[in-house]
């Protein structure tokens, strides 16, 4: 009969810790995990302790403003705190975003931006903040296609007719944008069709639409949210959407590819960021709150009506998306030689 001897509490064999040692290390790991959980709970226990600010770095009335205000209405009851939307337009969203980048990272100040946020570093000299170091992503609230619109007084009623008109009078017409993302899309069109068009920049979608309606600017590239009322009232003619498929919000409007502009596909995101040193626990808590609001039936219906769809993915997943989208957009900006204002 084999003699059974008691094993010592800790056995070291070739530098490997034995069962008792592994058990002890497991207890340490559990302790660290519990401590981290307790820290996260402590960080969010009193949050938010004051009104939450969402900065929209564009003019009132645009797509980002509309989505942000709907989001704020839903977040108030979820967070049990007032959620205030403030418009700080200017410099392609840089002025308002800079304010957030330099805010106290206590989870009470956020910015909602469009994809131009990731293009700004490549076309803007002397950025007042580092896009990828001074800010951290919370989540994408929604994604949406963009739309090309022109005044109902302009003779062209389709994108093909519009392109023909642009070619007939080179250098006469203009495309308007409210930030670098829509400017990029306008430049993509002009570059793809080899058109000589003037680029006109605005501080927001609302003033852009006003000038397109009056014919001051020939065509505007904007969100369906921004153009919707002007299209419904007959003051703007929708020419095409930029997504691969038609939008349910404007089902009779063809895609750019259907309109004959080859390989033209791009969408816009409405994303929330916070100061980079904001505690991860608060970022996660805010993301969950945004997810709850974005996925609610009322918000889904509101977004669908405006051709947007909710996303609200987890913090880590969004920050991985940021890396990929930044690389894609910046490469595209270089290829078409996008210039800043």
C-alpha positions in Angstrom: 0.0 0.0 0.0 1.4 3.4 -1.1 2.0 5.8 1.7 0.2 9.1 1.4 2.1 12.1 2.7 0.7 15.5 3.4 1.7 18.1 0.8 3.2 21.3 2.1 1.1 24.5 1.8 3.3 25.9 -1.0 5.3 23.8 -3.4 7.8 25.3 -5.9 8.7 23.0 -8.8 10.9 24.4 -11.6 9.7 27.9 -10.7 6.0 26.8 -10.9 3.7 27.5 -7.9 1.8 24.4 -6.6 -1.9 24.0 -5.8 -1.9 25.8 -2.5 0.1 28.6 -4.1 -2.3 28.9 -7.0 -5.2 29.0 -4.5 -3.5 31.8 -2.6 -2.9 33.7 -5.8 -6.5 33.2 -6.8 -7.6 34.7 -3.5 -5.3 37.7 -4.2 -6.9 38.1 -7.7 -10.4 37.9 -6.3 -9.4 40.5 -3.7 -8.1 42.8 -6.5 -11.3 42.3 -8.5 -13.5 43.0 -5.5 -11.4 46.1 -4.7 -11.7 47.3 -8.4 -15.5 46.7 -8.2 -15.7 48.6 -5.0 -13.7 51.5 -6.5 -15.9 51.6 -9.5 -19.0 51.6 -7.3 -17.5 54.4 -5.2 -16.8 56.5 -8.4 -20.3 56.2 -9.6 -22.2 56.3 -6.3 -22.5 60.1 -6.2 -22.5 60.5 -10.0 -24.0 62.6 -11.4 -23.9 65.1 -8.5 -24.9 68.1 -10.6 -26.4 68.9 -14.0 -24.8 67.1 -16.9 -23.8 69.2 -19.9 -23.8 68.0 -23.5 -21.9 70.4 -25.7 -23.0 70.5 -29.4 -20.1 72.2 -31.3 -22.4 73.2 -34.1 -25.3 75.6 -34.6 -28.8 74.9 -33.3 -31.2 73.2 -35.7 -28.7 70.8 -37.3 -28.7 67.0 -37.1 -26.4 66.8 -34.2 -28.4 69.3 -32.3 -31.6 67.5 -32.9 -30.3 64.1 -31.8 -28.5 65.6 -28.8 -31.6 67.3 -27.5 -33.7 64.1 -27.9 -31.0 62.2 -26.1 -30.9 64.7 -23.3 -34.6 64.5 -22.8 -34.3 60.8 -22.3 -31.2 60.9 -20.2 -32.6 63.2 -17.5 -35.0 60.7 -15.9 -32.4 57.8 -16.3 -29.6 59.8 -14.6 -32.0 61.5 -12.2 -30.3 64.8 -13.0 -30.9 67.7 -15.4 -29.1 67.2 -18.7 -28.4 70.5 -20.5 -27.5 70.9 -24.2 -25.3 73.9 -25.1 -24.4 75.0 -28.6 -20.8 76.2 -29.1 -20.4 76.4 -32.8 -17.3 77.4 -34.8 -14.1 76.1 -36.5 -15.7 72.8 -37.7 -16.6 71.8 -34.2 -13.2 72.5 -32.7 -14.3 75.4 -30.5 -16.9 73.4 -28.6 -14.9 70.2 -28.5 -11.9 72.1 -27.1 -14.1 73.3 -24.3 -14.9 69.6 -23.4 -11.3 68.4 -23.8 -10.2 70.9 -21.2 -13.1 70.4 -18.8 -12.9 68.7 -15.4 -13.0 64.9 -16.1 -15.6 64.3 -13.5 -18.3 62.8 -15.8 -20.5 65.9 -16.0 -19.3 67.3 -19.4 -19.6 65.6 -22.8 -19.5 66.5 -26.5 -21.5 65.0 -29.3 -19.8 65.3 -32.6 -20.1 64.0 -36.1 -17.4 62.1 -38.0 -15.6 65.4 -38.9 -14.1 65.1 -35.4 -11.7 62.4 -36.8 -10.8 64.5 -39.9 -10.0 67.7 -38.2 -6.5 66.8 -37.1 -5.4 66.2 -40.8 -6.8 69.4 -42.2 -6.4 71.8 -39.3 -3.2 73.4 -38.3 -2.4 74.2 -34.6 -5.3 72.1 -33.1 -5.8 73.4 -29.5 -6.2 69.8 -28.2 -5.1 66.3 -29.2 -8.1 64.5 -30.7 -6.8 61.0 -29.6 -5.2 61.9 -26.3 -7.3 64.6 -24.7 -10.7 62.9 -25.4 -12.1 59.4 -25.0 -15.1 57.9 -26.7 -18.2 57.0 -24.7 -20.3 55.6 -27.5 -21.9 56.3 -30.9 -25.4 57.5 -30.3 -26.6 56.9 -33.9 -25.4 56.4 -37.5 -27.1 58.0 -40.5 -26.5 58.6 -44.2 -25.9 62.1 -45.6 -28.0 63.7 -48.4 -27.3 66.0 -51.3 -30.0 68.7 -51.6 -30.5 71.7 -53.9 -33.0 74.5 -54.1 -36.4 73.6 -55.6 -35.8 76.6 -57.8 -32.8 75.0 -59.4 -33.8 73.3 -62.7 -32.1 69.9 -61.9 -34.4 67.4 -60.2 -32.0 64.4 -60.3 -28.3 63.9 -59.5 -27.6 63.1 -63.2 -29.3 66.4 -64.2 -27.4 68.3 -61.5 -24.0 66.9 -62.6 -24.8 67.8 -66.2 -25.6 71.4 -65.0 -22.3 71.5 -63.1 -20.4 70.5 -66.2 -22.2 73.1 -68.4 -20.9 76.0 -66.4 -17.5 75.1 -64.9 -16.5 77.0 -61.7 -19.9 78.7 -61.4 -21.5 76.6 -58.8 -20.8 75.7 -55.2 -21.2 72.9 -52.7 -21.8 73.8 -49.0 -20.8 72.0 -45.9 -21.2 72.5 -42.2 -18.0 70.8 -41.1 -15.2 68.7 -42.5 -17.1 65.5 -42.9 -19.7 67.0 -45.2 -16.9 69.0 -46.9 -15.1 65.7 -47.5 -18.3 64.2 -49.0 -18.8 67.2 -51.3 -15.2 67.0 -52.4 -15.6 63.3 -53.0 -18.4 64.0 -55.4 -16.6 66.9 -57.2 -13.5 64.7 -57.5 -15.3 61.6 -58.7 -17.2 63.5 -61.4 -14.2 65.8 -62.2 -16.2 68.9 -61.5 -14.9 72.4 -60.8 -17.0 73.6 -57.9 -16.4 76.1 -55.2 -16.4 74.9 -51.6 -18.4 77.0 -49.1 -18.1 76.3 -45.3 -20.8 77.1 -42.7 -20.9 76.9 -38.9 -23.9 74.5 -38.9 -26.5 72.7 -40.9 -29.3 75.2 -40.3 -27.5 78.3 -41.9 -26.3 76.0 -44.7 -29.9 75.0 -45.5 -31.0 78.6 -45.5 -28.5 79.5 -48.1 -29.2 76.5 -50.3 -32.9 77.2 -50.2 -32.3 80.8 -51.4 -29.8 79.6 -54.0 -26.8 81.4 -52.5 -25.1 78.0 -52.4 -26.0 75.5 -55.1 -26.0 72.2 -53.3 -25.7 71.3 -49.7 -24.4 68.1 -48.1 -26.1 67.5 -44.8 -28.0 65.0 -42.6 -31.6 64.0 -43.5 -32.5 65.3 -40.1 -31.3 68.8 -41.0 -32.9 68.9 -44.4 -36.2 67.1 -43.6 -38.4 70.1 -42.9 -37.1 71.9 -46.0 -37.7 68.9 -48.2 -41.2 68.3 -46.7 -42.2 71.9 -47.4 -41.0 71.7 -51.0 -38.2 74.2 -50.6 -35.4 71.7 -51.2 -35.0 69.0 -53.8 -33.3 65.8 -52.5 -30.9 64.5 -55.1 -29.3 61.4 -53.5 -28.3 59.7 -50.2 -24.7 58.6 -49.6 -25.4 55.2 -48.1 -25.2 51.9 -50.0 -28.9 51.4 -49.7 -31.9 53.8 -49.9 -33.1 55.2 -46.6 -36.5 54.3 -45.3 -37.0 57.9 -44.2 -36.7 59.1 -47.9 -37.5 55.9 -49.9 -37.9 57.7 -53.2 -34.5 59.3 -53.0 -31.9 57.2 -54.9 -28.4 56.4 -53.6 -25.4 58.1 -55.1 -24.5 54.8 -56.7 -27.9 54.5 -58.2 -27.6 58.0 -59.5 -24.5 57.0 -61.4 -21.7 58.1 -59.1 -19.6 54.9 -58.9 -18.2 53.4 -55.6 -19.8 56.3 -53.6 -20.7 55.1 -50.1 -20.3 56.8 -46.8 -22.3 57.3 -43.6 -22.1 59.7 -40.7 -21.9 58.9 -37.0 -23.2 61.0 -34.0 -20.7 60.2 -31.3 -20.3 61.1 -27.6 -16.9 61.9 -26.1 -15.6 62.9 -22.7 -12.4 64.3 -21.3 -9.8 61.6 -21.5 -9.2 61.3 -17.7 -12.8 60.7 -16.9 -13.0 57.5 -14.7 -13.8 54.3 -16.7 -16.6 53.5 -14.3 -18.4 56.7 -15.1 -17.8 56.2 -18.9 -19.4 52.8 -18.6 -22.3 54.1 -16.6 -23.0 56.9 -19.1 -22.8 54.4 -22.0 -25.4 52.2 -20.3 -27.6 55.3 -19.8 -27.2 56.3 -23.5 -27.9 52.7 -24.6 -31.1 52.6 -22.5 -32.4 55.8 -24.1 -31.2 55.1 -27.6 -32.9 51.6 -27.6 -36.2 52.9 -26.2 -39.1 52.6 -28.7 -39.6 56.4 -28.7 -36.0 57.1 -29.5 -35.8 54.4 -32.2 -38.9 55.8 -33.8 -37.6 59.3 -33.7 -34.3 58.2 -35.2 -35.9 56.1 -37.9 -38.1 59.0 -38.9 -34.9 61.0 -39.5 -33.0 58.2 -41.3 -30.8 57.4 -38.3 -30.5 54.2 -36.4 -29.3 53.7 -32.8 -25.9 52.1 -32.0 -24.8 52.8 -28.4 -22.1 50.1 -28.3 -19.8 49.6 -25.2 -17.0 52.0 -24.4 -14.1 49.7 -25.4 -15.8 48.6 -28.6 -16.4 52.2 -29.6 -12.8 53.2 -29.0 -11.7 50.3 -31.3 -14.0 51.6 -33.9 -12.5 55.1 -33.5 -9.1 53.8 -34.5 -10.4 52.1 -37.7 -12.6 55.0 -38.8 -9.9 57.6 -38.2 -7.5 55.6 -40.4 -10.1 55.3 -43.2 -11.3 58.9 -43.2 -7.8 60.4 -42.9 -6.6 58.2 -45.8 -9.6 59.3 -47.9 -8.9 62.9 -47.0 -5.4 62.6 -48.3 -6.4 60.8 -51.5 -8.7 63.6 -52.5 -6.4 66.3 -51.1 -9.0 67.7 -48.7 -8.0 71.2 -47.6 -9.0 72.9 -44.4 -10.5 76.4 -44.3 
